[in-house]
Amino acid sequence: MHFSKYCKIFPASDPENVIIFSTRNAAIVEVPAMVASRLPNARIGSQDIKTLKKLGFLISSPERERKEMLGFIDELRAPARTLSIKVAMNLDCNLACKYCFEGKRKGKLYMSRETANGLVDFIEKQISGPSDRRRKSRFEEIYLTFYGGEPLLSRELVIYIAERVKSISEEKGISFHFSFITNGTLLTRKTAERLRPLGLKDAYITIDGPKDIHDGQRPYRTTKGSSFSAIVRNIKAVSDIVQIQTGGNFSRHNYRRFPELLDYLAGNGLPPSKAEVLGFFPVLAEGADFGPVEFNDGCASMNEPWLFEANLFLREELLKRGNRLNNISPGPCAMEFENNMLVNYDGNIYKCPGMIGRKEFCVGNVRTGINDYRQSHNLDNWKNDECLECPYLPLCFGGCRYMKFVRDGNMDGVDCKKPYFDACLEALVKQDIKYGLTTS
């Protein structure tokens, strides 16, 4: 037996023990330090060996592990039975967020009824089974996420699309649900009641901290008033109809005030059970070709030192207030999964919202289908000796191609996250243990 290279060992609270964490499957065990130092040659029972092997800490062969890792993403893809599509209904918005990554791309650009029909036809082709009609589709679910701009500016077209896809899914015996990524100002109870029977399941709403920070970052575009107040009012009105998930975008100057938002929500009848906060995220930089000229405070790498403290601080504040965050586990870039895509308002297809409008990263159209994008999107960038020998590979898989492009102007190479994990992984794993997020 051999010790897996995709493991990290950290000190435990008991000085005689250590914590072993598998980056490959997120398994965590605490064992005597003496045993860990001698793995895989320690004298331990056969049942313990079997358990450690099952959890991924012990392997039969380094060569076999390397081969398995090369096929790891294919293994993650295999169980996917959901066709997941983000749909950018428009690139317009009623807010004027100072950091909006769509920047210069935005305008009065809306999906037409013709393109909506093309989208529905595209979905039907994707879920249709083989030519033998007796065989079922390989998909069990269609999940659309309406996106923008602000998708609820296209409310009636959303209704039209949902009605058509719901009808097709029922005919095919496939479940259908949809959600919104929305600023929340237009998600009224009347709208939620209209959309719920069509398949509306949840809505992700952005709240950028306490009221003064949020309103400063996300003001109305043409009218006065507090978008923060409108959002909170709408969440209260619809939380019994739609599952509400929230999140926000922070900068190095304001992240320490975000716990104020959590306490405000809980104190105003919106605890995690009604408005769960999925996480706070740093504002990302955008390339000069599209980004807002007046905003230059976004980050271009997870390796910026201030983010180490900010991410750990905010994650702790979220967890201790009862928000259910994901444990630290493998997370390849969404570009790697063929059944995840974004359809723009004009019918063009992209693999990432950040690539909207960049012609070189358009992978097809709802009318013509999807082209081969493996080379243009550098899907195998992590298949090199340095990455394959790195214990963090399963948590990174070459990093974020969008951030790599914004930072360097290309997707060549990888967006290495080693400095981030060197600085933070031990604390992240111990947060998982503290709050019961472990898988073992």
C-alpha positions in Angstrom: 0.0 0.0 0.0 1.0 3.6 -0.6 0.0 7.0 0.9 -2.0 9.1 -1.5 -0.4 12.2 -2.8 -3.7 14.0 -2.6 -3.7 14.3 1.2 -2.7 16.9 3.6 -1.8 16.4 7.3 -2.6 19.1 9.9 -2.1 19.2 13.7 -5.2 18.3 15.8 -6.3 19.9 19.0 -4.9 16.8 20.8 -1.1 17.2 20.4 -0.7 13.4 20.1 -3.0 13.3 17.1 -3.1 14.7 13.5 -5.9 15.4 11.0 -5.6 13.8 7.6 -7.6 15.4 4.8 -8.2 13.9 1.4 -8.4 16.6 -1.3 -9.7 14.0 -3.7 -12.9 13.1 -1.8 -13.0 15.5 1.2 -12.7 12.7 3.7 -11.3 13.6 7.1 -9.8 11.4 9.8 -8.0 12.0 13.1 -5.3 9.5 14.0 -2.3 9.2 16.3 0.6 11.2 14.9 2.8 8.1 15.2 0.5 6.1 13.0 0.3 8.9 10.4 4.1 9.2 10.2 4.4 5.5 9.4 1.6 5.1 6.9 1.3 2.9 5.0 3.6 0.7 7.0 2.1 1.3 10.4 0.9 -1.8 12.3 -2.8 -1.3 12.2 -5.7 -3.7 11.9 -6.9 -4.9 8.5 -10.3 -3.2 9.1 -8.5 0.1 9.6 -6.5 -0.4 6.5 -9.7 -1.2 4.6 -11.3 2.0 5.9 -8.3 4.2 5.1 -8.2 2.7 1.6 -11.9 3.3 1.1 -11.6 6.9 2.2 -8.7 7.5 -0.2 -5.8 7.8 2.2 -4.2 4.6 1.2 -3.8 3.5 -2.4 -2.5 0.4 -4.1 -0.3 2.1 -6.7 0.8 5.7 -7.4 0.7 5.0 -11.1 -2.9 3.8 -10.9 -3.8 6.9 -8.8 -2.3 9.1 -11.4 -4.3 7.4 -14.1 -7.5 7.6 -12.1 -6.9 11.3 -11.5 -6.6 11.9 -15.3 -10.1 10.5 -15.6 -11.5 12.1 -12.4 -13.5 14.8 -14.2 -15.0 12.2 -16.5 -16.0 10.3 -13.4 -17.7 13.4 -11.9 -19.5 14.1 -15.2 -20.9 10.6 -15.5 -23.7 10.8 -12.9 -25.0 14.1 -14.4 -28.6 13.6 -15.2 -29.6 17.2 -15.3 -29.5 19.6 -18.3 -28.5 22.8 -16.6 -28.7 26.0 -18.6 -28.3 29.7 -17.6 -30.4 31.9 -19.8 -29.4 35.6 -20.1 -32.8 37.1 -20.8 -31.3 40.6 -21.4 -28.3 42.7 -20.7 -30.3 45.5 -19.2 -30.8 46.4 -15.5 -32.7 48.7 -13.2 -29.7 49.1 -11.0 -26.4 50.7 -11.7 -23.9 48.6 -9.7 -20.5 50.3 -9.7 -18.6 47.1 -10.2 -20.9 45.2 -12.6 -18.7 42.8 -14.6 -20.9 43.1 -17.7 -19.9 46.8 -17.8 -19.8 48.1 -21.3 -21.7 45.1 -22.6 -24.9 46.2 -21.0 -27.7 48.1 -22.8 -31.2 47.7 -24.1 -30.4 44.2 -25.3 -33.3 41.8 -24.9 -34.0 38.2 -26.0 -36.6 38.1 -28.8 -39.6 35.7 -29.1 -37.8 34.1 -32.1 -34.7 33.4 -30.0 -36.8 32.1 -27.1 -38.4 29.6 -29.5 -34.9 28.7 -30.7 -33.9 28.1 -27.1 -36.9 25.9 -26.4 -36.2 23.9 -29.6 -32.5 23.5 -28.5 -33.6 22.2 -25.1 -36.0 19.7 -26.7 -33.2 18.4 -29.0 -30.8 18.0 -26.0 -33.3 16.0 -24.0 -34.6 13.9 -26.8 -33.7 10.2 -26.5 -32.1 8.2 -29.2 -33.9 7.5 -32.5 -35.4 4.4 -30.8 -38.4 6.1 -29.2 -38.8 3.2 -26.8 -35.7 4.3 -24.9 -35.9 7.2 -22.4 -33.9 10.3 -22.5 -30.6 10.2 -20.6 -31.8 13.3 -18.6 -34.0 13.2 -15.6 -34.3 16.9 -15.1 -34.2 20.3 -16.9 -33.0 23.1 -14.7 -33.0 26.6 -16.1 -31.5 29.6 -14.3 -32.8 32.9 -15.7 -30.0 35.5 -15.6 -29.3 39.0 -16.9 -28.9 41.9 -16.7 -32.0 41.7 -14.6 -34.1 38.7 -15.8 -37.3 40.0 -14.3 -37.3 42.9 -16.8 -38.2 40.1 -19.2 -40.9 38.6 -17.0 -43.4 37.8 -19.7 -40.9 36.1 -21.9 -39.7 34.1 -18.9 -43.3 32.9 -18.5 -43.6 32.0 -22.2 -40.3 29.9 -22.0 -41.3 28.2 -18.8 -44.7 27.3 -20.1 -43.3 25.7 -23.2 -40.4 23.9 -21.5 -42.8 22.6 -18.8 -45.1 21.2 -21.4 -42.2 19.4 -23.2 -40.8 18.1 -19.9 -44.2 16.6 -19.0 -44.5 15.0 -22.4 -41.0 13.4 -22.0 -41.5 12.4 -18.3 -38.7 14.7 -17.1 -38.9 17.1 -14.2 -38.5 20.8 -14.8 -37.5 23.5 -12.4 -36.1 27.0 -12.8 -34.6 29.7 -10.7 -33.5 33.3 -10.9 -30.2 35.1 -10.3 -31.7 38.5 -9.6 -31.2 41.7 -7.8 -34.5 41.1 -6.0 -36.1 44.5 -6.5 -38.7 43.1 -8.9 -39.4 39.8 -7.3 -42.8 40.7 -5.8 -45.3 38.3 -4.3 -47.5 38.6 -7.3 -44.7 37.6 -9.6 -43.7 34.7 -7.4 -47.3 33.4 -7.3 -47.5 33.6 -11.1 -44.3 31.7 -11.6 -44.4 29.1 -8.9 -46.9 26.8 -10.7 -44.6 26.9 -13.8 -41.7 25.4 -11.9 -40.0 28.3 -10.0 -38.0 26.7 -7.3 -35.6 29.3 -5.9 -34.1 32.7 -6.3 -30.5 33.8 -5.7 -30.5 37.5 -4.6 -27.5 39.7 -4.2 -27.2 41.8 -1.1 -23.9 43.6 -0.7 -23.7 44.0 3.0 -25.6 46.4 5.4 -27.9 49.0 4.0 -25.4 51.9 3.6 -22.8 49.7 1.8 -25.4 48.0 -0.4 -27.2 51.1 -1.5 -23.8 52.8 -2.2 -22.7 49.8 -4.4 -26.1 49.0 -6.0 -28.2 52.2 -6.5 -31.2 52.5 -8.8 -30.2 53.5 -12.3 -32.9 56.1 -13.0 -34.8 56.6 -9.8 -34.1 57.4 -6.1 -34.8 55.2 -3.2 -33.1 52.3 -1.4 -32.7 49.1 -3.4 -31.8 47.4 -0.1 -35.1 48.2 1.4 -37.0 47.0 -1.6 -35.1 43.7 -1.6 -35.7 43.0 2.0 -39.4 43.8 1.6 -39.7 41.4 -1.4 -37.8 38.6 0.4 -40.2 38.8 3.3 -43.1 38.8 0.9 -42.1 35.7 -1.1 -40.0 33.5 1.3 -43.0 31.2 1.9 -43.5 30.7 -1.8 -39.9 30.5 -3.1 -36.7 29.2 -1.6 -34.6 32.3 -1.1 -30.8 32.1 -1.3 -28.7 35.2 -0.9 -25.1 36.2 -1.2 -23.0 39.4 -1.6 -19.9 40.9 -3.1 -17.3 42.4 -0.9 -14.1 44.3 -1.3 -11.0 44.6 0.9 -12.4 47.8 2.3 -15.8 46.6 3.6 -15.8 42.8 4.2 -15.6 43.1 8.0 -19.0 44.8 8.1 -20.9 42.0 6.3 -21.8 40.2 9.6 -24.0 43.3 10.2 -26.1 42.2 7.3 -26.5 38.7 8.8 -27.6 40.1 12.1 -30.0 42.5 10.4 -31.7 39.8 8.4 -32.1 37.5 11.4 -33.4 40.4 13.5 -36.0 41.2 10.9 -37.6 37.8 10.5 -35.2 36.4 7.9 -33.1 33.8 9.6 -31.2 31.2 7.4 -34.3 29.0 7.3 -36.1 31.8 5.3 -33.2 33.5 3.5 -30.1 31.3 3.5 -26.8 33.1 2.7 -24.7 30.8 0.5 -21.6 32.9 0.8 -19.9 36.2 0.3 -17.6 36.6 -2.7 -14.9 39.1 -3.6 -15.7 41.5 -6.4 -13.8 40.3 -9.5 -11.8 42.5 -11.8 -12.8 42.8 -15.4 -10.8 43.4 -18.5 -10.4 46.9 -19.9 -12.5 45.9 -23.0 -15.7 45.6 -21.0 -15.1 46.6 -17.3 -16.5 49.8 -15.8 -13.8 52.5 -16.2 -14.5 54.1 -12.8 -14.1 50.9 -10.8 -10.7 49.4 -10.2 -11.0 47.6 -6.9 -11.7 44.1 -8.0 -9.4 41.1 -7.4 -7.9 39.1 -10.2 -6.6 36.1 -8.2 -7.5 34.0 -5.1 -3.9 34.4 -4.1 -4.2 38.0 -3.1 -3.1 37.9 0.6 -6.0 40.0 1.9 -8.5 37.4 0.6 -7.0 34.7 2.9 -8.2 36.5 6.0 -11.4 37.8 4.4 -12.6 34.4 3.2 -11.9 32.6 6.5 -13.5 35.4 8.5 -16.7 35.6 6.5 -17.1 31.8 6.3 -16.8 31.6 10.1 -19.4 34.3 10.5 -21.8 32.5 8.2 -21.3 29.1 9.7 -21.8 30.2 13.3 -25.1 31.8 12.4 -26.5 28.6 11.0 -26.0 29.0 7.2 -25.4 25.7 5.6 -22.3 26.1 3.5 -20.7 23.3 1.4 -17.7 21.5 2.8 -14.3 21.8 1.2 -14.5 19.4 -1.7 -13.5 18.9 -5.3 -14.8 21.7 -7.5 -13.7 21.7 -11.2 -14.5 24.7 -13.3 -18.1 24.6 -14.7 -16.6 24.8 -18.2 -15.6 21.2 -17.8 -19.2 19.9 -17.8 -20.8 19.7 -21.2 -24.4 19.9 -19.8 -23.7 23.2 -18.1 -23.9 26.3 -20.4 -25.1 29.8 -20.7 -27.4 31.0 -23.6 -27.1 34.7 -24.2 -30.0 36.9 -25.2 -29.1 36.6 -28.9 -29.0 32.8 -28.7 -25.2 32.4 -28.6 -23.9 29.8 -26.2 -21.0 30.3 -23.8 -19.5 28.2 -21.0 -19.2 31.0 -18.5 -21.1 34.2 -17.8 -17.8 36.1 -17.8 -17.3 35.2 -21.5 -20.6 36.8 -22.7 -19.9 38.9 -25.8 -16.4 37.6 -26.3 -16.7 36.1 -29.8 -13.6 33.9 -29.5 -15.3 32.1 -26.6 -18.7 31.6 -28.2 -19.2 27.8 -28.5 -22.3 27.8 -30.6 -25.9 28.9 -31.0 -29.3 27.5 -30.1 -30.0 27.3 -33.8 -26.9 25.5 -34.9 -25.8 23.6 -31.8 -22.5 23.4 -29.9 -19.1 23.3 -31.4 -16.0 21.6 -30.1 -14.5 24.0 -27.5 -11.9 21.9 -25.8 -9.0 23.7 -27.3 -10.4 27.3 -27.2 -11.2 26.8 -23.5 -8.0 24.9 -22.6 -10.0 22.2 -20.9 -7.0 20.0 -20.2 -4.7 22.7 -18.8 -4.2 20.8 -15.6 -3.0 17.6 -17.3 0.7 18.3 -16.7 3.3 16.9 -14.3 3.3 19.8 -11.9 -0.5 19.8 -11.4 -0.7 16.0 -11.2 1.9 16.0 -8.4 0.2 18.8 -6.5 -1.9 17.7 -3.5 -4.4 20.5 -4.2 -5.2 19.3 -7.7 -8.7 18.0 -6.9 -9.6 21.3 -5.3 -8.3 23.3 -8.2 -8.1 21.5 -11.6 -6.3 24.5 -13.2 -8.3 27.1 -11.4 -10.7 29.7 -12.9 -10.2 30.2 -16.6 -12.1 33.5 -16.5 -9.8 35.0 -13.8 -6.8 33.7 -15.8 -8.1 35.4 -18.9 -8.9 38.7 -17.1 -5.5 38.8 -15.5 -3.3 37.6 -18.4 -5.4 38.1 -21.5 -5.4 34.4 -22.3 -6.3 31.0 -20.9 -2.9 29.5 -21.5 -1.5 27.6 -18.5 -3.3 27.4 -15.2 -4.8 29.7 -12.6 -2.8 28.1 -9.8 -4.3 28.3 -6.3 -1.5 26.8 -4.3 -0.7 29.9 -2.3 -4.3 30.2 -1.3 -4.6 26.6 -0.2 -1.2 26.7 1.6 -2.5 29.7 3.6 -6.1 28.6 4.2 -6.8 24.9 3.8 -5.9 23.9 7.3 -8.3 26.6 8.7 -11.0 25.6 6.2 -10.8 21.9 7.2 -11.0 22.8 10.9 -14.1 24.9 10.2 -15.7 21.9 8.5 -14.9 19.8 11.5 -16.1 22.4 14.0 -19.5 22.8 12.2 -20.1 19.2 11.2 -19.5 19.5 7.5 -17.2 16.5 7.3 -17.9 13.5 5.1 -16.3 11.0 7.5 
